[in-house]
Amino acid sequence: MGAIYLAVIGLSAIGVHGLVKRFSLPVSRQVLLPVTVVTTVVFLLVDAVGIWRGWFATPLSSTLLMLPGRGALDAGLPIEEVALLAALAALVVVLMSARKSREGRREGELSARRAGAAILIGITVGTGALLANIGGEYTAATAGLAAGALLLAAPLLARSQASRWSVAIFLGLTLVFDNIMCAAGLFHYSSAPRSGVMLGYAPVEDILYAAAFVLFAVRLTASARAAKGRWWRLLLASRPVSWINTALPFAGGALAAGAGEAVGAWFLPLVIWWGVAYNLYLYGINDLYDLATDRKNPRKGGAEGALLQNGDLPTLRLLLLLAAFTGALFLLTGTATVPMWCLLGIAVATAYSAPWFVRARAVPILDAAISATHFVIPAVAGLALGGAFQQSWVAPLAAFFFWNMGSHVVGALQDVDADRRSRIATVGTLLGVRGGGWFAIALYAVAGLLLFMQGEPLQRIAATLPLASILSLLPLVAGRPTHQAARAAWRRFMLLNLFLGAGAAMLIIRSLVGAA
């Protein structure tokens, strides 16, 4: 059932993309991707609360994979939910583009005052519904969400026919397909926390949830359009291609320690934090203090880093504070270990980039070592959920460290010319392109040797993977040490890392689970 569900979501996304192409709708990735990411993350957190409190659940038989973090109904988040929320958010952006919108820049702007008022009214409505004993927790929560989102989107709905049509179409589709999914048994609802009012097979709370979702996404779409690329640049500042590089080590570490359920429903917010908020802080603070040098670097402005404008900086600073603050909020998990590792990650990221701290980014060799630590910390944070640290974890973590250190060196080599023009000392400027290439090869070899020396068969298999990274660097050290050669080596690394990084992580994690 889970495979069919995921396939249908995929086919629906392809169909929406086909409509965009067929009717030449003005859907820009600068709007589509930020709105999709923000909406998906926000409502995944809503789902995490719902799972924790037992508002709804997906039966294990209806999903390909259920994440750890089981709630009151003994179920976690189905992996298909991530794809569903992303597809629905993208659908809203497309609907908003299907009809001409007359709202101007002023109506599209999203002020902090209105956002705060929306949160306040949502809390007030939800609390009032709960105190008045209208339905239950799920009813109160969805009513509060819908009320807050309505206040947020009200000025836009008053002026924009596109937004009104988008909301109406989305709710109509929700009523149809939610009934189909509920009838198919994809969702299960506890009777206690809701009103019991049904719209066919679907509870009325699902429509309130959908109303909150579409109103929120419509508001974000208009705001992203009015921002003229700012949201896109801030998204690039978080390096979305790297989110998996920190979220997976954390989740894998927790599973290796047998601690997937140690924090209960907090597991999903923690995965999101290590994947999204941590990367936003890690790379955002780097872009903030490297703004002048990035403008001299021709490779900036895409997936490898944003080229920020001065007007982006106030928003970026607020986002950095938010990322750090949410790390501290994990004190609510009831253990100091969780926020301690989050704040340690923030501190090390600050030490790498901030000129008022250490600025390890401009200290050769130390830059590579601190950079590698950025990716080891999430893995250790996950392992720490299991309590006692095991000796068998040291060698794989050390191998992971040296692998990431070598990867940083490869990335630094392509910036040697730009860094020298900006008078920044790095491991690349110290060793040069060819010397840096040999240093990276040595680091990869150490990582492979550490894994090969272990008794666990899967770790020995993983030890062969750094050989591919070494082979990819041979053209660099054998040929002319030019910027073009370094750039080509980095591109080969990025392509290989999609497979080698995931493969090594899976093998090492599986071996650690066995050892545990």
Summary of the structure (lengths in Angstrom):
residues: 516
radius of gyration: 24.1
end to end distance: 32.0
largest distance: 75.4
contacts: 1819
relative contact order: 0.08
helix: 75%
strand: 2%
